Amino acid sequence: MRRVCSAGTCLVLVLLAIGCGSSSPTANPPPPPAAPAAGDPDVDAHTREYVKQIHGCQAAVTLVRAGITESTDLVEVADLATKARDVCDTIRSNLVTINTDHFDDQANEGFYAVDRSKSGLNALLAYLGAVELIEARDKLAEGDQAAKEAIRGINARRPVYGLAPIR
């Protein structure tokens, strides 16, 4: 299959469609207890949100796995893993805010899955030695951007004193 987006763009697309993803390959869960005839709208909303969040982390990890097999650029893989780790960390924080009444045990298992994924991404970054690499790249980019803004600001002030902009 041909890739139609860069790893970072794919991650953004995953975040926009966070409800998309695959189910985890675990044993079949026990059947749910019988629901009221119309279904409980609160439990429906909470379980749907919980599953959507888990799928978001799974999708981010899937992109990292694909990036590992498709890319020979260490920086690209490290960048993707860093973004995916941050996504899973945010999702992990979101999960603790969701009401898990009536599915506590299953929610605990889902939280554990997201936590393990985040830990796995941290382990990958440590293996690559990439945390410092990504931080250095980002700081260099920030420095370059700040220099451009400073020069633009200086050149904007020069005409006040009858001076031409510096090229």
Secondary structure, DSSP 8 states (H G I E B T S, - for coil): ----S-HHHHHHHHHHTTT-----------------TT--HHHHHHHHHHHHHHHHHHHHHHHHHHHHHH---HHHHHHHHHHHHHHHHHHHHHHTTS--TT-HHHHHHHHHHHHHHHHHHHHHHHHHTHHHHHHHHHHHHHHHHHHHHHHHHHHHHGGGGT-----
